[in-house]
Amino acid sequence: MWLLLFIGLLLLAAYYLLVLRYPSFALDISPVRKAVFVTGAASGIGKTLCHKLIKEGAFVFACDLNEEGLKKEYENVPEESIKLIQLDVSKLEQIEKAAKTIKDTLTEAHHHGFVSTEKLFGVVNCAGVPALSKSALVEKTDQEMQTIFEVNVYGVARCTKALYPLMPHDCTGCIVNIASVCGEVALPYFSYYNASKFAVIGYTDTLRRELFDRIRVTCVEPGFTATPMVAFADELTKKQVQKSDFIDEMEVLRVKIFDRWIGSYLQTPVSVADALFSCLFSSNSPRHVMVDNILKRIMWTSSRWNWLLDNVLYFYVRSIKK
Ligand SMILES: NC(=O)c1ccc[n+]([C@@H]2O[C@H](COP(=O)([O-])OP(=O)(O)OC[C@H]3O[C@@H](n4cnc5c(N)ncnc54)[C@H](O)[C@@H]3O)[C@@H](O)[C@H]2O)c1
């Protein structure tokens, strides 16, 4: 009887530690004069993160498709804190050109004392596009499928690959990829967006398990956040007229999800940017961070088991290397 009670208490304690407890970031790495690359920097979450990085003393490579947006957003930021780069993450040649610019800028910025080393400390892949039209998956065009994957998936993988050689390989640097709660739970009519975010989580988990002794890798999964992306997706769902067999179902869902539910629970981009910042500058940054007021208590369970799986796999990879 006492033994059973003891085991029960042990299990409860393990459940609390492994599942319920939220990550506590050490925040023990100084952001001052660290160089960080951020895509999607002209708007929403990316923009909020860049301003926080600059305020905390980092040097930012702010990249976005929208050059005008970049210039307007950062017109008052001094050159010792920022380098603006117009970059379409769906174009490989532009990514390679940007990597070259970043390498040269790091050398120059180090020479002027704007950055502490010639290495790129952080890579934050934030650029993304939402579902692009009002229709169900079976009605989507090839073009739409390609556009979403080119930006949300291949853009992340190509930027990471191009910038990996510029990063320190001693576990001080950090790569953070932005997925979504839609990469954990596939909501109907969110189109290939869901599939793209599942892919980002799979890509990031693989990267972390391969680079475990070189670079910290984290996947941040925001819930619905008040940025132009949500407004844009909502407007598309409301207005875009397209021949669809699913239009009535979608309308019901739109009213239920956007107007009644999500609209009243939207979190601010500041909470997501704060989580991204913590991941970058914490030596114990978690593998997955869900930033969502509603879902995280439920979903944290699935993310938490990655801790166990990672350690088993690290052990296995280490044993192969020996
Ligand atoms: N807003 C949300 O509710 C939410 C929820 C979960 C995940 N996310 C993810 O967070 C990230 C940022 O989203 P946001 O809400 O800040 O959106 P946003 O629309 O405010 O910002 C996205 C930025 O990405 C840029 N961009 C788009 N395509 C690009 C390309 N091909 N190359 C370079 N830049 C490009 C846009 O110009 C824009 O500045 C995205 O990956 C998104 O999927 C957002």
The ligand as a MOL file (V3000), in Angstrom:
LIG
                    3D

  0  0  0     0  0            999 V3000
M  V30 BEGIN CTAB
M  V30 COUNTS 44 48 0 0 0
M  V30 BEGIN ATOM
M  V30 1 N 0.5120 35.7340 -36.8170 0
M  V30 2 C 0.2130 34.5220 -36.3840 0
M  V30 3 O -0.8840 34.2740 -35.8560 0
M  V30 4 C 1.2070 33.4140 -36.5080 0
M  V30 5 C 0.9410 32.2170 -35.8140 0
M  V30 6 C 1.8530 31.1790 -35.9150 0
M  V30 7 C 2.9900 31.3190 -36.6820 0
M  V30 8 N 3.2150 32.4770 -37.3540 0 CHG=1
M  V30 9 C 4.4360 32.5460 -38.1510 0
M  V30 10 O 5.2320 33.6290 -37.7100 0
M  V30 11 C 6.0180 34.1170 -38.8080 0
M  V30 12 C 5.8580 35.6310 -38.9110 0
M  V30 13 O 4.4970 35.9100 -39.1830 0
M  V30 14 P 3.8100 37.3210 -38.8380 0
M  V30 15 O 2.5520 37.0080 -38.1400 0
M  V30 16 O 4.7930 38.2390 -38.2310 0 CHG=-1
M  V30 17 O 3.4070 37.7600 -40.3250 0
M  V30 18 P 3.5850 39.1370 -41.1190 0
M  V30 19 O 2.7770 38.9830 -42.3460 0
M  V30 20 O 3.3510 40.2930 -40.2270 0
M  V30 21 O 5.1540 39.1010 -41.4890 0
M  V30 22 C 5.6710 38.2030 -42.4240 0
M  V30 23 C 6.8300 38.8920 -43.1160 0
M  V30 24 O 7.4290 37.9240 -44.0070 0
M  V30 25 C 7.7340 38.6070 -45.2010 0
M  V30 26 N 7.8090 37.6790 -46.3200 0
M  V30 27 C 6.7920 37.0360 -46.9240 0
M  V30 28 N 7.2500 36.3020 -47.9370 0
M  V30 29 C 8.5900 36.4870 -47.9710 0
M  V30 30 C 9.6440 36.0150 -48.8130 0
M  V30 31 N 9.3860 35.2130 -49.8630 0
M  V30 32 N 10.9090 36.4020 -48.5500 0
M  V30 33 C 11.1790 37.2260 -47.5080 0
M  V30 34 N 10.2300 37.7330 -46.7060 0
M  V30 35 C 8.9670 37.3580 -46.9400 0
M  V30 36 C 6.6260 39.6230 -45.4000 0
M  V30 37 O 7.0240 40.6830 -46.2770 0
M  V30 38 C 6.3950 40.0900 -43.9760 0
M  V30 39 O 7.1990 41.2150 -43.6790 0
M  V30 40 C 5.5230 33.3680 -40.0470 0
M  V30 41 O 6.4110 32.3150 -40.3250 0
M  V30 42 C 4.1800 32.8210 -39.6130 0
M  V30 43 O 3.8340 31.6540 -40.3220 0
M  V30 44 C 2.3540 33.5370 -37.2770 0
M  V30 END ATOM
M  V30 BEGIN BOND
M  V30 1 1 1 2
M  V30 2 2 2 3
M  V30 3 1 2 4
M  V30 4 1 4 5
M  V30 5 2 4 44
M  V30 6 2 5 6
M  V30 7 1 6 7
M  V30 8 2 7 8
M  V30 9 1 8 9
M  V30 10 1 8 44
M  V30 11 1 9 10
M  V30 12 1 9 42
M  V30 13 1 10 11
M  V30 14 1 11 12
M  V30 15 1 11 40
M  V30 16 1 12 13
M  V30 17 1 13 14
M  V30 18 2 14 15
M  V30 19 1 14 16
M  V30 20 1 14 17
M  V30 21 1 17 18
M  V30 22 2 18 19
M  V30 23 1 18 20
M  V30 24 1 18 21
M  V30 25 1 21 22
M  V30 26 1 22 23
M  V30 27 1 23 24
M  V30 28 1 23 38
M  V30 29 1 24 25
M  V30 30 1 25 26
M  V30 31 1 25 36
M  V30 32 1 26 27
M  V30 33 1 26 35
M  V30 34 2 27 28
M  V30 35 1 28 29
M  V30 36 1 29 30
M  V30 37 2 29 35
M  V30 38 1 30 31
M  V30 39 2 30 32
M  V30 40 1 32 33
M  V30 41 2 33 34
M  V30 42 1 34 35
M  V30 43 1 36 37
M  V30 44 1 36 38
M  V30 45 1 38 39
M  V30 46 1 40 41
M  V30 47 1 40 42
M  V30 48 1 42 43
M  V30 END BOND
M  V30 END CTAB
M  END
